């Protein structure tokens, strides 16, 4: 099986690559190949059997929306939603029976202050997947609703030094290895949605 995956240079995506590479041909869509902050630059990556939209960030986030610079929330929406839509479109154009796997967040279930742009992007990605099922019934759409997982996400959120970094992982959290293992099993199952949370 040919699988294209975003966000595979670190975190859950990196661990997922380690699991899948032994039995599948992978197209690793890393930032140095496609910068998802700029969806207009995305070009076709060829025919695949599965696309996993795993990349996501919240650069400049964890501040009130009124204080978040628009360029940050624009980048969040571009990577987490618009680029996932564009990649899905390209995958469908090449293969009308493709499987699209969207990694969303438990933020689709509960809103946390300071997460407006990120939560919006993930809720919209969830709705996009639901709509895609109706518009393209030959496409298999799956969703992973992912809870707090210890990755570079928090450090990347604050890399612009816009405010002091909070200790996000003081709470119960998952680790990428266990999450990737569960996702790898789920994507080949009959189930369309899975919730993975601490």
N, C-alpha and C positions, 0 to 999 in steps of 0.2 A: 504494500500500500504506500502511496506517495502522500505525505503529510506536510503541509506548510504550517509553521508555527511562529508566532510573534512573541517578543518578550523572552527570548531564550538565552540571553546573555547572562542572566542572573535569576535568583529566586526560584519560584515554582517552575517557570519555563525551562530553566537550565536543568533542573532535576527531571523534568518530563522528557527532555532530550536524552538524558542518560538511560532512561527506561525504554524509550521507543526506538532508539537508533539500532538496536540489535535485530529487530524484525521488520523494520520499515525504512523506506527511503525518506529522509527528512530534508525539507527546504527550510533552513533557519533564517528567518527574516529579522535579523538583528538591526540595531540602530545604524551601524555602519553600512548596511545594505539599503535599508529603507528607514528614514527618519519619519516616524508616524506623526510627529508634530506638524508635518507638511504634507498633507494628503494629496495635494495637487502634483506632487513629484512621484507618486506611486505608479508603477508600470506593471504590466502583466508578469506573473511569475510562472506561467505555464499551467498545464492541466494537473490538478491534484485530486485525490480522493477525499481528502479531509483538510479543512482549514481550522486551526485553533487560534482564536483571537485571545491571546493570553496577556499581551502587553497592556500596561496601565500605569498611570502615575497621578500625582496630585501636587505637582510643583507649585510652590507659592501658596499652598492651601493651609488648612487649619487656622483660618482667620475669618472674622465676619465677612460676608460677601461685600459689604460696602467698603472694606479695606483691601480686598484682593484686587490687584492690578489686572485689568482686562486681558493683558497679554498672557497672563498665567492661566486664567480660566479658558482662554482661547486654545492654549496648548493642551490643557486637560481634555477639553471636548474633542479636539482634533485627534489626539491619540486614542482616547478611550472609546470614542463613538464614531466620528466621521471616517477615520482610517479603517476601522473595523468594518464599517458599511462598504467602503470602497473595495477593500480586499475581498469581502464577501461577494460583491458584484462581479469582480474579475473572476473569482473562483466559479461562480454560477455560469458566467459566459463561456467558460472553458469546459464545464462539466455540469449539466443540469441535474445530475444525481449526486452532487457533492454533499458531504456532511460538514456543517458549520457548527463549531463549538465556541460559544461565547462565555468567557469568564466574567461574571458580574460580581456582586458583593452583597453581604448581608445589609449593606446600606440601602438596598432596594426595599427592605422590609421596615427599616427604622431610620429616621433621619437624625443625624447628630450635628449640633451647631458647629459652624466653621467648615463643614464639609459640603457646602451647597453645590459647587461646580462638580466635584467628584461624584457625589450622590446622584446628581442630575444625569451625568454621563452614563453611570451604570444602570440607572432606572430606564433611561432611554434605550440603552443597549438591550435590556431585557425586552422592552416593548418592540424594538426592531426585530428581535428574534421571533417573537410571537406573530408579528405581522408577516414576516418572511415565510412562515409556515403556510399561511393562507394564500399569499400571492404566488408562491412557488412550491406547490405540494410535493413535487418530486425531490426537493431538497430536504435532507434531514437536519433539523436544527436542534441542538442540545445546549443546555445552560448549566454552568457550574456556579452556584451561589456560594461564594467563598467568604469565610469569616476571617478574623484577624490572624495573619500568618507573618512570622518574623522573617522579613526580607530587607532589602535596601530601601523599601518604599518610604519609610519615615525619614531616613536620611536624605533621600532624593527630594522629598516634599519640602525640606528646609534648606536645600543646597544653595538657594539664593540668599540665605541669611536674613530672611525677612522677619524672623522672630525667633526667640529661643526655642529649641527643640524639646517637646514634651517626652516623657518616658512612656511611650505608647505600649511598649511590650512588657510593662510591669503587670498588665492584666493577663488573664489566661489567653494563650495563643497557640497556634499550630506551628509546625516547622515545615519547610518546603518539601523535604523528602517524603513525609507521610502524606501530604496533600497530593503530590505528584503521583504517588502510588495509587491513591484512590481515584484520581482523575483518569489515569491510564486504564484502569479497570472499567470505569464508567463509560468512557467514549466508545467502547466496543460492545456495550450492553444495549438492551432494548429500551432502557429508560431514557427519557428526554430531559429530565431535570434532576439535579442532585444538590443537596445542601451540605456543605462541609464547614463545620464551625467547631470551636472549642467546646 
